[in-house]
Amino acid sequence: PIPKPFRILSLTIAGCLAASPAHAEVRLPKIFGSHMVLQQGKPVQIWGWANPGETTTAQLGEAKQSTVANDKGEWKLALPAMKAGGPYTLKVGGSSEVVFEDVMIGEVWLCSGQSNMEMGMKKFHISPQEIAAANHPGIRLMLVENRWTPRPQNDIEGTWKVCTPQSIAEGGWDGFSATAYYFGREIHQTLGVAVGLIDSDWGGTRIES
């Protein structure tokens, strides 16, 4: 058994630690990341978490803006609209700093739906040739993991990737959404700007969810 004085000391230390405010590093949801695309011609909305009352600053190219986190540690700010281009570096900092590289400005599309949208590139009979030719540095892919929850979430699981034969064929339902890919490729080739595709779909689900 632990002697009484040491038990009291241990409880006192534990109580002090519990009462001390937890230090929170500056954090952004996973929809932000290196290789992402941000929408052209619209104010760039950026949000995340930090210590309550902490000043957070975001810089993208020459644009820079600051805000203060609320009592829950939540913050949000907007950078001016930008024309298509890049790559840029996005830096977001306060007590700590987050840096995202190879950020493009272009067209961003949320590709949602049921099985027709979810069906991946490897499901099609012409997919070997199409996958092998899917080298498009100007197309960026975000595949959102299917994860059921009864409550709305403030974050997702997923990572931005450059479109390559490997990234277009991995994950999801036998790869990235074929419908989304062909749609994005057409926009990229027609407009000549970077395209970001967010593949968030699940066969048999309702549009409300």
C-alpha positions in Angstrom: 0.0 0.0 0.0 1.1 3.6 -0.7 1.8 5.6 2.5 -0.8 8.2 3.3 1.4 11.3 2.8 2.3 10.1 -0.8 -1.4 9.4 -1.5 -2.3 12.9 -0.5 0.6 14.4 -2.5 -0.5 12.3 -5.6 -4.1 13.5 -5.3 -3.0 17.1 -4.9 -0.8 16.9 -8.0 -3.6 15.2 -10.0 -6.1 17.9 -8.9 -3.7 20.7 -10.0 -3.2 19.1 -13.3 -7.0 18.6 -13.8 -7.6 22.3 -12.9 -4.9 23.6 -15.3 -6.2 24.7 -18.7 -5.3 22.3 -21.5 -3.0 23.8 -24.2 -4.6 23.4 -27.6 -2.5 23.7 -30.8 -3.9 25.5 -33.8 -5.8 22.9 -35.8 -7.8 22.9 -39.0 -10.3 20.2 -40.1 -9.0 17.6 -42.6 -10.8 19.3 -45.5 -7.8 21.5 -45.5 -4.4 20.0 -46.5 -1.4 20.1 -48.8 -2.4 19.6 -52.5 -5.9 21.0 -51.9 -7.8 23.3 -54.3 -9.6 26.4 -53.0 -12.4 28.0 -55.0 -11.5 30.7 -57.4 -13.4 34.0 -57.4 -14.9 33.6 -53.9 -13.7 34.7 -50.5 -11.5 31.9 -49.1 -13.2 30.7 -45.9 -10.8 29.1 -43.3 -11.7 27.8 -39.9 -10.5 25.6 -37.1 -9.6 25.4 -33.4 -7.1 27.0 -31.0 -6.9 28.1 -27.4 -9.9 30.2 -26.3 -9.1 33.9 -26.9 -6.1 33.1 -29.0 -5.3 35.2 -32.0 -5.0 33.1 -35.1 -3.5 34.4 -38.4 -3.9 32.9 -41.9 -1.7 33.8 -44.9 -2.1 32.6 -48.5 0.2 34.2 -50.9 0.2 37.9 -50.1 -3.3 37.8 -48.5 -3.3 37.8 -44.7 -6.0 37.9 -42.1 -6.4 37.5 -38.3 -9.2 36.6 -35.9 -9.7 35.6 -32.3 -10.9 32.2 -31.1 -14.2 32.2 -29.1 -14.6 30.7 -25.6 -14.9 27.3 -27.2 -11.6 27.7 -29.1 -13.4 28.0 -32.4 -12.3 30.5 -35.0 -13.2 31.4 -38.6 -11.9 34.0 -41.1 -12.0 34.9 -44.7 -9.2 35.8 -47.1 -10.0 37.9 -50.3 -11.2 36.1 -53.5 -8.3 35.0 -55.7 -8.0 34.1 -59.4 -7.1 30.6 -60.5 -3.4 29.8 -60.1 -0.8 28.5 -57.8 0.9 26.6 -56.2 0.7 28.6 -53.0 1.6 27.9 -49.4 -1.1 28.4 -46.7 0.2 29.2 -43.2 -2.1 29.3 -40.2 -0.6 30.2 -36.9 -1.1 31.3 -33.3 0.7 29.5 -30.4 1.7 26.9 -33.1 1.7 26.9 -36.9 0.2 24.7 -39.5 1.6 24.8 -43.0 0.0 23.4 -46.2 2.1 23.2 -49.4 1.1 23.0 -53.1 -2.2 24.7 -52.6 -4.0 25.6 -55.9 -6.8 28.1 -56.7 -9.4 26.8 -59.2 -12.7 24.9 -59.3 -13.9 22.9 -56.3 -16.8 20.4 -56.6 -18.5 18.3 -54.0 -19.4 14.9 -55.7 -22.1 13.3 -53.7 -24.8 10.7 -54.2 -25.5 7.0 -54.1 -24.0 3.9 -55.8 -23.9 5.5 -59.3 -21.6 8.2 -57.9 -19.7 6.0 -55.5 -18.7 3.4 -58.2 -14.9 3.6 -58.6 -12.6 3.6 -61.6 -11.7 -0.1 -61.4 -15.4 -1.1 -61.9 -15.4 -0.2 -65.6 -14.2 -2.3 -68.5 -12.1 0.5 -70.0 -10.6 1.3 -66.6 -7.0 -0.1 -67.1 -6.3 2.3 -70.0 -8.1 5.2 -68.3 -6.3 4.6 -65.0 -2.9 4.3 -66.7 -3.5 7.7 -68.4 -4.7 9.5 -65.2 -1.6 11.7 -64.7 -3.2 15.1 -64.0 -1.2 17.3 -61.6 -3.9 19.9 -62.0 -6.6 17.6 -60.6 -6.7 17.0 -56.9 -8.7 14.3 -55.1 -10.3 14.1 -51.7 -12.0 10.8 -50.9 -14.1 11.1 -47.7 -14.3 7.9 -45.7 -17.8 6.4 -45.2 -18.4 6.6 -41.5 -21.8 6.4 -39.9 -22.7 8.6 -36.9 -26.0 9.7 -35.4 -24.9 13.3 -34.9 -23.5 16.0 -37.3 -19.7 16.1 -37.2 -17.2 19.0 -37.4 -14.5 17.0 -39.1 -14.0 14.2 -41.6 -11.5 11.5 -42.5 -9.7 12.1 -45.8 -6.6 13.4 -47.4 -6.0 15.5 -50.5 -4.0 13.8 -53.2 -2.7 14.7 -56.6 -4.5 12.7 -59.4 -2.2 9.9 -60.5 -2.8 6.3 -61.8 -2.2 5.1 -58.2 -4.4 7.7 -56.3 -7.3 7.4 -58.7 -7.5 3.6 -58.2 -7.2 3.3 -54.4 -9.7 3.4 -51.6 -13.5 3.8 -51.9 -15.6 1.3 -53.9 -12.8 0.1 -56.2 -11.2 3.5 -56.5 -12.1 7.1 -56.7 -15.6 7.9 -58.1 -15.5 7.4 -61.9 -18.3 9.8 -62.5 -16.5 12.5 -60.4 -13.2 11.9 -62.2 -14.6 12.1 -65.8 -16.6 15.2 -64.8 -13.5 16.9 -63.2 -11.2 15.9 -66.1 -13.7 17.6 -68.6 -13.7 20.8 -66.5 -9.9 20.8 -66.1 -9.4 20.3 -69.9 -12.0 22.9 -70.9 -11.3 25.7 -68.4 -7.5 25.1 -68.0 -7.6 25.6 -64.2 -6.9 23.3 -61.2 -9.9 21.2 -60.2 -10.5 19.8 -56.7 -12.9 16.9 -56.4 -14.4 15.9 -53.0 -15.8 12.4 -53.3 -18.4 12.1 -50.5 -21.0 9.4 -51.4 -22.5 6.2 -50.1 -24.7 3.8 -51.9 -28.3 3.7 -50.7 -28.1 6.7 -48.5 -30.5 9.6 -48.4 -29.6 13.1 -49.6 -30.5 14.6 -46.2 -27.6 12.7 -44.6 
